[in-house]
Amino acid sequence: MSVIVAKHLTKIYNPKTVPVNALRGVDLTIEKGEFTAIVGPSGSGKTTLLNIIGGLDKPSDGSIRVDNEDITQLSDNELIDFRQKKIGFVFQSYNLIPVLTVEENTEFVMLLQKRPKAEREKRVAELLDSVGLSDKKTKRPNQLSGGQQQRVAVARALAPKPAFILADEPTANLDSASASNLLDIMEKLNREEGVTFVFSTHDQRVIDRARRVVTLVDGAIGSDEIRGN
């Protein structure tokens, strides 16, 4: 089943002054259960593509379907609601709420969705166990290492059971041991629970683990490599 279908995506910034062609007719399909890295040099269009997939930006032309919904047709308010339910985000800078505990950060999106308390508590307990942080649930972000904070971010992203996780440079601020531990957890979630991960990364550690590597060059797909690992 396809969770992302992008067709002829084009993005032109400053079209009326000095046009910048960030994407040039990108076609990309991501199937459920993939562990895919989108890579490319600065200026290749990688960030633009990720922002469009995540519903944070809209294309100048083309369409993007997420979980069979054409998100280019949604209003801004509909898009916010859709992102909360269908797309899990993991950012380079963790983006945890400093005044909330690990437990509270993990349940935050579900709280916004007004999920029942019993459901939230059960889901949070399962997720913190999955990322190995059950013993840290009452800690605040400043009491955790960078690797632990990023694991909380993964748990939070998974909480609403999204169609896929969009991870933007998730290992960039981590040392080798923390990055390896985080990737172990992500791989385990992918293989055992079928969680779909799409990475945007320059990190060779992530690229080495990916089972598909899509390389962007000057706003177009330069190569698309399927691996057997």
N, C-alpha and C positions, 0 to 999 in steps of 0.2 A: 504493500500500500504506500502510495506517495504522500509524504507529509508536506513537502514543498515542491511546487512546480512554478518555475520562473520562465516566462516566454518573452523573448526579444526585449529584454530590459535595457532601456536606454536612459541615461541621466545626463542632462546638460545643465551645468551651473552657469549663471549670468548669461542667459541666452540672448539678451538684448544689448549687452555691452561687449564683454570679452568672453565669448563662449568657451567653456571648459567641458570637454566630452569625458565624463568620468566613467560611464559605462556605454559600451557600443554593442547593443543587440545580444545580450547574454541569455543563453538558454541553459537552465540547470534544473535537474530533478533530484530530490533527496528522498530516498525510501525509508520507511520506518525501520529502526534498528541500526541505521548507519552510524559510523564513527569516522566522521569526515573532517579533514582540515582544508580550509581555504587559505591559500598562501599567495604571496606575491610581493614585489618590492614596493616601497613607498610610492604612491601615485598610480598604482596599478588598478585602483578601483575597489580594492578589498573592503575597506571601511564603508564605502558607499553601498556596496552589495549587501554587506551585513546589516546596515541600517535599514535598507529596503526590505530585506527578509524579515527583520524584526519589527517592521511597521513603524519605525522611527523616522522614516523619510519616504517620499513617494517618487516613483519613476516619472521621467518626462514622457516615456512611451513604454508600451509593453504591459504585461500583467504578472501578478505574483499571487498564487493560490497557496494558502496555508490551511492544512486540514480541510481541504476542499472548499475553502471560502476565498473569494477574490477580495483580498484586503485593500486593493486599490480603489474599490467601490465604497468602502466604509467611510462614514463621517468621522471627525476627530474623536467624538465621544464614544462612538461604536468601536473605534480602533483601540482606545484606552481599555475598554472592557474586554475586547478580544485578546489583547496582549496579556492582560492579567490571567485569563483563563487558559490560553493556548500556547504561550511562549514563555519559557523560563530563561532568564538572563543571568549570566555569570560574568562579572566585569573584572578587569585587571586590578581595580582599586577596591574590590570587595563590596563597597557601598552598603555596609551594615549600618544600622541605626545605633549610635553610640550609647544612648540611654536605655536601650532594651537588652535583655538577657539573650543568650543563645536560643533558648526556647521561644522567647517572644519574637525575635528576629525571624525564626523559622516559620512561625505561624502567621506572620504579618499579612501576607497576601490573602490567606484564607480568612483572616479577620475582616479585610476589606470586602471580601465576597460574602460576608455574613454567614459563613459555614457554621453549623451547630458546634457548641463547645466540645462535646464528646468526640465528634469527628476530628476536630482540630487536635485535641490531645492525643488521640490514637495515632494520627498521621505524623505528628511531630515526634512522638516516641519512636515510631518505626524508622523515620528518617535519621534521627540522631544516632540510632543504633547502626544504621547502614553506613554512616560516615565516621563512626567511631568516636562520637562526642557525647554519649549519654551521661558521662560523668562531669561534663562541663555545662550542663543545661542552665545553671543559675549564674554562670559567669557573663560578664559584659565583654564586648569586643576588645577593649584595651587590656584585658586580662588574658588574652589569647595570643599565640604566635600568628605570623602571617599565614602559615599553612592551615592552621586551625580556623582562622577567620574565613579563608577561602572554602573550606569544607562546610562551614555554616552557610555560606553563599550558595553552595551546590544544594544543600538541604532545602534552603528557602526556595530556590528555583524549581525544585521538584515537587514542592508542597501541593500546588493545585493540580498535579498530574497533567502537565502541559503536553502538547503534541511533540515538542522537541526542546532541547536545551541549546541556546545560542551562547557560546563561551568566547568572549572577546579577549584574547591574550591572557587567559586565566593563570598562566604560570609565570608571567613576566616579572612579578615582584617576589618570587619565591626562590629559595636556595635549592640546590639539586635534590637534597633528601626530601624536602617538603613538596617539590614539584613531582617527584617520583611517587610519593605517597598519594598525592591528589589524583594523579593519572591512574594509579592502581585502583583507586575507589571508583573513578569514572568508568574505567574499563569493566570493572566488576558489575556496576549498575547496567552498563550496556549489554554485557554478555548474559547476565543472569536475569535481568528484568526487562531487557529490550528497550532501554531508554535510548532515544536518538540524540546524538551529540553532533553539533556542527561548530567547529572551532575556526576562529580567525587568529592566525598566529604567525610569528617569525621564529618561534622556538623550535629548534631541531628536536628537542625531547618530545614535543607533541607530534611533530611531523613523523618521527620514527614509529610512533604507536598507531598512527592513523591507518585505517584500512582503505581509505580513499583520499587522494590528495588532488585538489583542484587548484591549478595555478592560473592566476590572472596576470595578463600582460597588457598594459595600455588599454584597460577597460574591456578586454575580451578574454575569453578562456583560451589560454595558450596550451594547456595540457590537462588531462583528466585521467589520473592513474588509479586503477583498482588494484589493491594488494591482497594477498592471500593470508596475511598474518592474523 
